Structures are given as structure tokens and as C-alpha cells.
Amino acid sequence: MARAVIIFGWTVLGLGVALVLLGLAGIAMNDGLWAAIQMLSPFNVMNFIATVITLAPGIALITWGQKLKEKQRTQGN
């Protein structure tokens, strides 16, 4: 069970990263490369929040899977 959750978490995380990169590519194509670079500015708080929301489910699933694996390991001993 833990391994399936971890694999699903990595899949969701990969899709989230692909979505973020696709969004940056779309911005670069429509508004230019400089606009896409400005989206990556550390002062662009709204973009940071949107990126965290996009990547959070994958990270949470990976963390949960690792905790399940650790719990299974301790119960097995």
C-alpha cells in the first residue's frame, strides 16, 4: 500500500511540475520570455502561492507514503 501511494505521489508531483512548466511556456509564447522570467521572481507572491498549491498534493502523498512505509516497518518487527 505504501509503495502505491508513493508512486502515485510522484506521478501527481510530476504532473504538477509539468503543469507549472507548461504555464511558463505559455506565458513566454504569449507575452515574451521576460514575462515568464518575471513570474519566477521571488517577490511574485501570488505565483509562489499558486505553485505551492499545485505541487502540494504530490508532496503530501509522498510524505504520507513514507510514513506508511515506516509504520509498516515498525509493525513488522
ZIFEN-V121303 format. One record per residue. RES is the residue in one letter. SS is DSSP state (a for helix, b for strand, c for the rest). PHI is phi in radians with two decimals (NA if undefined). Layout:
<<RES & SS & PHI> <RES & SS & PHI>>
This chain:
<<M & c & NA> <A & a & -1.09> <R & a & -1.13> <A & a & -1.13> <V & a & -1.15> <I & a & -1.13> <I & a & -1.10> <F & a & -1.13> <G & a & -1.09> <W & a & -1.13> <T & a & -1.15> <V & a & -1.12> <L & a & -1.12> <G & a & -1.08> <L & a & -1.14> <G & a & -1.13> <V & a & -1.10> <A & a & -1.10> <L & a & -1.13> <V & a & -1.11> <L & a & -1.15> <L & a & -1.12> <G & a & -1.11> <L & a & -1.12> <A & a & -1.13> <G & a & -1.13> <I & a & -1.11> <A & a & -1.11> <M & a & -1.28> <N & a & -1.44> <D & a & -1.96> <G & c & 1.80> <L & a & -1.12> <W & a & -1.09> <A & a & -1.14> <A & a & -1.19> <I & a & -1.17> <Q & a & -1.13> <M & a & -1.13> <L & c & -1.52> <S & c & -1.07> <P & c & -1.17> <F & c & -1.56> <N & c & -1.52> <V & a & -1.16> <M & a & -1.11> <N & a & -1.16> <F & a & -1.08> <I & a & -1.12> <A & a & -1.12> <T & a & -1.15> <V & a & -1.10> <I & a & -1.12> <T & a & -1.23> <L & a & -1.59> <A & a & -1.03> <P & a & -1.05> <G & a & -1.13> <I & a & -1.12> <A & a & -1.12> <L & a & -1.14> <I & a & -1.11> <T & a & -1.10> <W & a & -1.10> <G & a & -1.09> <Q & a & -1.17> <K & a & -1.17> <L & a & -1.11> <K & a & -1.10> <E & a & -1.15> <K & a & -1.15> <Q & a & -1.14> <R & a & -1.15> <T & a & -1.29> <Q & a & -1.31> <G & a & -1.30> <N & c & -1.56>>
